[in-house]
Amino acid sequence: MFDIIPLKNGLENVEGFYFDGINSGFKKNGNDLGFIRSDKPFLVSAIFTSNKFKAAPIRHFMRYECGFKSNFILLNSKNANSMTGKKGIDDIDEIFAKLGQKISLINPIMSSTGVIGYRLKKDKILKATENFDFTARNSNGAATSIMTTDTIKKELAFRIDLDNGEHFNIAAICKGAGMINPALATMLCYILTDAEISQSDADELLKKAVNQSFNCVSVDGDTSTNDTVMILSSCTRAYDKNAFETALNLITKELSLLLVKDGEGSHKLVAFEVSGAANINEAEKAAKALANSPLVKTAIFGEDPNWGRIASTIGASGVICDEEKLVIKYDDVIVYDINHPELDDEREEKAHKIMQKDEFKISCDLSIGNACFTAYGCDLSYDYVKINADYRS
């Protein structure tokens, strides 16, 4: 048995790490350069984007041997260092070579987010690192250093009390608001823990957690070149696999929903539940199609209970389905079954009121099998176009 207790102040609850962020001049206001470090090497487990064009920081990471440990991560926003070729990787090496003259670095990692296609301004970054306090434990500083179009800081922490009287901590910071797609959501996420977890457990549990959280959300259906989720562990406290898995699933699920709630220009969080599918792959395929559909998203923004967009998206997804078996609900209101294909005034009004809420569920029962999957998405508004039409400013 174990208890999970929510904590304030994010990463500051985890033993063995230092972290902070500063403004280096890439942003007009707010932090844009941060770090996570430790005195002793920490365990690293990571999952990256499915995009074929992986950014230079990810390619730099992949040069290390499996199971390597590190003691330093450099974080930056405003510049993705993506599509910059070998020179982009060389720039990272040069930054760490010079930074290593000031502070001990073991297999240093860089993690970046921002505009694609521009090389890092190395001199500006190195000059800014002179302002780092490498003994700081400022979770807010690190969390804000990776924000781009995010409107809210994404930061969570829990203490896990085990029944033997011991405990461990887990905390995370995350960024993401646009280019969010269920193929490892577009994001940077750093999960810190002091649990004495093994490399094999970390790799196994991170993959499972990502598949049922970050891989289930969508804002706009686009997948970035820089997607990164990491577990970092100082391995200084107790560990229980079941307790850790539960806490990890909780923190990744809550963070993934924060991504959707903070979707660029979005106002609504919608759960798309597909049940009665022939198998789990079919259920997942249909649910993610709904979460990604621009027509579904715009109907949600307009609060229009047009179930035709739901049905056509399911049919277009290629899953096994039958219009005579399909049932669509908005929360508990049936908007479609074969006996009631046309919305009467009463059901239309009820469905419209549901769509006026900030959060609701669209349920689709295919009545083919027993498999179920839920994906999460949001509306697509005018503001999304405004934000992304001038992203480089």
C-alpha positions in Angstrom: 0.0 0.0 0.0 1.1 3.6 -0.5 -0.3 7.1 -0.5 0.3 9.8 -3.1 0.4 13.4 -1.7 0.3 16.4 -4.0 3.1 18.9 -3.2 3.8 22.6 -4.1 7.0 24.0 -5.7 7.5 21.4 -8.3 11.0 20.1 -8.8 12.1 21.5 -5.5 10.7 18.5 -3.7 13.1 16.1 -5.3 16.5 15.4 -3.7 19.8 15.5 -5.6 19.1 18.1 -8.3 19.7 21.8 -8.9 17.7 23.8 -11.5 16.9 27.3 -12.5 16.2 29.6 -15.5 17.2 33.1 -16.7 16.5 35.6 -19.4 19.4 35.5 -21.9 17.9 38.0 -24.3 16.2 35.6 -26.7 12.8 36.5 -25.3 11.8 40.1 -24.7 10.4 39.1 -21.3 10.6 35.9 -19.2 13.2 33.1 -18.9 14.5 31.5 -22.1 17.6 29.5 -20.8 17.6 27.0 -18.0 19.4 24.0 -16.6 19.0 20.8 -14.6 22.1 19.4 -12.9 23.4 17.3 -10.1 26.6 16.7 -8.1 26.5 13.0 -9.0 25.4 11.4 -12.3 21.7 10.8 -12.6 19.9 8.0 -14.4 18.3 9.0 -17.7 15.4 7.4 -19.6 14.0 9.2 -22.6 11.5 9.0 -25.4 11.6 11.3 -28.4 9.5 12.5 -31.4 8.4 10.2 -34.1 9.1 12.9 -36.6 11.7 11.7 -39.1 13.5 15.1 -38.9 14.8 14.9 -35.4 16.4 18.1 -34.1 20.1 18.4 -33.3 19.7 18.1 -29.5 18.0 14.7 -30.0 20.6 13.5 -32.5 23.3 14.7 -30.1 21.7 12.7 -27.3 21.5 9.6 -29.4 25.3 9.5 -29.8 25.5 8.3 -26.2 25.4 4.6 -25.3 22.2 3.1 -24.0 21.9 3.4 -20.3 24.4 6.3 -20.0 24.2 8.7 -17.0 24.5 12.4 -17.1 24.9 15.3 -14.6 23.7 18.3 -16.7 20.9 19.3 -19.1 20.9 22.7 -20.8 17.4 24.0 -21.7 16.5 26.7 -24.2 13.5 28.2 -25.9 13.0 30.4 -28.9 15.3 28.2 -31.1 14.7 24.6 -31.8 18.1 24.0 -33.4 16.3 21.7 -35.9 17.1 21.2 -39.5 20.5 22.6 -38.9 22.5 19.5 -40.0 25.8 18.4 -38.5 26.6 22.0 -37.7 23.7 22.1 -35.3 25.2 19.2 -33.4 28.7 20.7 -33.6 27.3 23.9 -32.0 26.1 21.9 -29.0 29.5 20.2 -28.7 31.2 23.7 -28.7 28.8 25.1 -26.1 29.5 22.1 -23.8 33.3 22.2 -24.4 33.5 25.8 -23.3 30.9 25.4 -20.5 32.9 22.4 -19.3 35.8 24.7 -18.5 33.7 26.3 -15.8 31.7 23.4 -14.4 32.2 19.6 -14.4 30.1 18.0 -17.1 29.4 14.3 -17.6 27.6 13.3 -20.8 25.8 16.7 -21.0 22.4 16.9 -22.7 20.8 19.8 -24.5 17.1 20.2 -25.0 15.6 22.9 -27.2 12.3 24.3 -28.4 11.3 27.1 -30.7 11.7 28.1 -34.3 13.0 25.5 -36.8 15.9 26.2 -39.2 18.2 28.5 -37.2 21.5 27.7 -35.6 22.1 28.5 -32.0 23.7 31.8 -31.0 26.5 30.1 -29.2 28.3 33.2 -27.9 25.1 34.7 -26.5 24.2 31.4 -24.8 27.6 31.0 -23.2 27.7 34.6 -22.0 24.3 34.1 -20.4 25.4 30.9 -18.6 27.8 33.1 -16.6 24.6 34.3 -14.8 23.6 30.8 -13.7 23.6 30.0 -10.0 24.4 26.3 -10.3 23.4 25.7 -6.7 19.9 27.1 -7.2 16.8 25.0 -6.7 14.2 27.2 -8.5 11.6 25.1 -10.1 9.7 28.1 -11.4 12.8 29.4 -13.2 13.4 26.1 -15.0 9.7 25.6 -15.8 9.4 29.1 -17.4 12.6 28.8 -19.3 11.1 26.2 -21.7 7.8 28.0 -22.3 7.0 29.3 -25.8 3.3 30.0 -26.6 2.3 28.4 -23.3 0.0 30.7 -21.3 0.4 28.6 -18.1 3.4 27.0 -16.3 3.1 23.3 -16.2 4.6 21.9 -13.1 3.5 19.1 -10.7 4.9 17.2 -7.7 4.0 14.3 -5.5 5.4 12.5 -2.4 4.7 8.8 -2.3 4.5 7.4 1.2 5.2 3.6 1.4 3.7 1.4 4.0 7.1 0.7 5.5 7.5 4.3 6.5 9.9 5.2 3.6 9.0 7.6 0.8 10.2 9.0 -2.5 9.3 12.1 -4.5 8.4 12.6 -8.2 8.0 16.0 -9.9 7.9 17.3 -13.4 7.9 20.4 -15.6 6.5 20.4 -19.1 5.9 22.8 -22.0 3.5 22.6 -24.9 0.5 24.4 -26.4 0.8 24.1 -30.2 2.0 21.4 -32.6 0.4 18.8 -30.3 -0.3 15.5 -31.9 -0.8 11.9 -30.6 2.5 10.6 -31.9 4.3 11.7 -28.8 2.8 15.1 -28.1 4.8 18.1 -29.1 6.4 19.0 -25.9 9.4 19.0 -23.6 8.9 17.2 -20.3 11.4 16.5 -17.6 10.3 14.1 -14.8 12.6 14.2 -11.8 12.6 11.6 -9.0 14.8 10.5 -6.1 13.4 6.9 -6.2 16.1 4.3 -6.6 14.7 3.0 -9.8 16.6 0.7 -12.2 17.3 1.7 -15.9 15.1 -1.2 -17.1 12.1 -0.2 -15.0 12.5 3.5 -16.0 12.5 2.6 -19.7 9.6 0.2 -19.3 7.4 2.4 -17.2 8.1 5.6 -19.2 7.0 4.0 -22.4 3.8 2.7 -20.9 3.0 6.1 -19.2 3.6 8.1 -22.4 1.4 5.8 -24.5 -1.6 6.4 -22.2 -1.0 10.1 -21.6 1.0 12.3 -24.0 0.2 9.9 -26.9 -3.5 10.4 -26.3 -3.8 14.2 -26.7 -4.1 16.5 -29.7 -4.3 20.2 -30.2 -3.7 20.6 -33.9 -2.5 17.2 -35.3 1.1 18.4 -35.9 4.2 16.6 -34.6 7.3 18.6 -33.8 11.0 17.7 -34.5 11.9 18.2 -30.8 9.4 16.2 -28.7 11.2 15.0 -25.6 10.0 13.2 -22.4 12.7 12.2 -19.8 12.9 10.5 -16.5 15.9 11.7 -14.4 16.6 10.0 -11.1 19.1 10.7 -8.4 18.4 7.3 -6.9 18.7 8.5 -3.4 15.5 7.3 -1.8 13.2 4.2 -1.6 11.6 2.6 -4.5 8.5 0.5 -5.1 7.6 -0.4 -8.7 3.9 -0.4 -8.3 3.8 2.8 -6.4 6.2 4.5 -8.9 4.2 3.4 -11.9 1.0 4.7 -10.4 2.6 8.1 -9.6 4.2 8.3 -13.0 0.9 7.6 -14.8 -0.8 10.2 -12.6 1.8 12.9 -13.3 2.0 12.3 -17.1 -1.8 12.1 -17.4 -2.3 15.4 -15.6 0.4 17.1 -17.6 -1.0 15.8 -20.9 -4.4 17.3 -20.1 -2.7 20.6 -19.2 -1.2 20.6 -22.7 -4.7 20.4 -24.2 -6.3 22.9 -21.8 -3.5 25.3 -22.8 -3.8 24.6 -26.5 -3.1 27.7 -28.6 -6.3 29.7 -28.7 -8.4 26.8 -27.2 -11.2 27.2 -24.8 -12.5 23.6 -24.3 -11.1 20.2 -23.3 -13.0 17.3 -24.9 -12.6 13.6 -24.2 -13.3 11.4 -27.2 -14.3 8.0 -26.0 -14.6 5.2 -28.6 -16.1 2.0 -27.2 -17.4 -1.2 -28.7 -14.5 -1.4 -31.2 -13.3 -4.7 -32.7 -9.9 -4.3 -30.9 -7.8 -1.7 -29.0 -6.0 -0.6 -32.1 -9.3 0.1 -33.8 -10.6 2.0 -30.8 -7.4 4.1 -30.6 -7.4 4.8 -34.3 -10.9 6.2 -34.3 -10.5 8.2 -31.0 -7.3 9.8 -32.3 -8.9 10.6 -35.6 -11.7 12.5 -33.7 -9.2 14.4 -31.6 -7.2 15.4 -34.7 -10.1 16.4 -37.0 -10.2 20.1 -37.9 -13.9 19.9 -38.7 -14.7 18.3 -35.4 -12.5 20.9 -33.6 -14.2 23.8 -35.3 -17.7 22.4 -34.5 -16.6 22.3 -30.9 -15.4 25.9 -31.1 -18.8 26.9 -32.6 -20.6 24.8 -30.0 -22.5 23.2 -32.9 -23.8 19.7 -32.0 -23.3 18.5 -35.6 -22.8 14.8 -35.0 -22.3 14.3 -38.8 -18.7 15.4 -38.4 -18.2 12.8 -35.7 -19.7 10.0 -37.7 -17.9 10.9 -40.9 -14.5 11.1 -39.1 -15.0 7.6 -37.6 -16.0 6.2 -41.0 -13.0 7.9 -42.7 -10.6 6.5 -40.1 -11.0 3.0 -41.7 -12.1 1.2 -38.6 -14.8 -1.5 -38.7 -18.1 0.3 -38.1 -21.8 0.1 -39.0 -24.2 3.1 -39.1 -27.0 0.9 -37.8 -25.0 0.0 -34.7 -23.3 3.4 -34.0 -24.4 5.4 -31.0 -23.0 8.9 -30.4 -23.5 10.8 -27.1 -22.4 14.3 -25.9 -22.0 13.5 -22.2 -25.3 11.6 -21.4 -27.3 13.0 -24.3 -27.8 10.7 -27.3 -27.3 12.8 -30.5 -27.3 9.9 -32.9 -28.5 6.3 -33.2 -30.1 4.7 -36.3 -33.6 5.3 -34.9 -33.1 9.0 -34.2 -30.7 10.3 -36.9 -32.2 13.8 -36.8 -31.8 16.0 -33.8 -35.1 17.3 -32.4 -35.3 20.7 -30.8 -35.1 19.2 -27.2 -32.0 17.1 -27.8 -30.3 19.8 -29.9 -30.8 22.3 -27.0 -29.4 19.8 -24.5 -26.4 19.0 -26.6 -25.7 22.7 -27.3 -25.7 23.4 -23.5 -23.2 20.6 -23.0 -20.9 22.0 -25.7 -21.0 25.4 -23.9 -19.1 23.8 -21.0 -15.3 24.1 -20.7 -15.0 20.3 -20.4 -17.2 17.5 -21.7 -17.1 14.0 -23.3 -18.1 12.8 -26.8 -18.8 9.0 -26.6 -19.0 6.8 -29.7 -20.2 3.2 -29.2 -19.4 1.2 -32.3 -21.2 -1.9 -31.0 -18.8 -4.2 -32.8 -16.6 -5.6 -30.1 -15.4 -4.8 -26.5 -12.4 -2.5 -26.9 -12.3 1.0 -25.6 -9.9 4.0 -26.0 -10.1 7.6 -25.0 -8.2 10.5 -26.7 -8.3 14.1 -25.6 -8.5 17.2 -27.8 -9.7 20.8 -27.9 -11.4 23.3 -30.1 -9.7 25.1 -33.0 -10.3 28.9 -32.8 -9.5 32.1 -34.6 -6.7 32.7 -32.1 -4.8 29.5 -33.2 -4.4 31.0 -36.7 -3.3 34.4 -35.3 -0.7 32.8 -33.0 0.8 30.6 -35.7 0.6 33.0 -38.5 3.4 35.0 -36.9 5.1 32.5 -34.7 8.7 33.8 -35.2 8.0 37.2 -33.7 
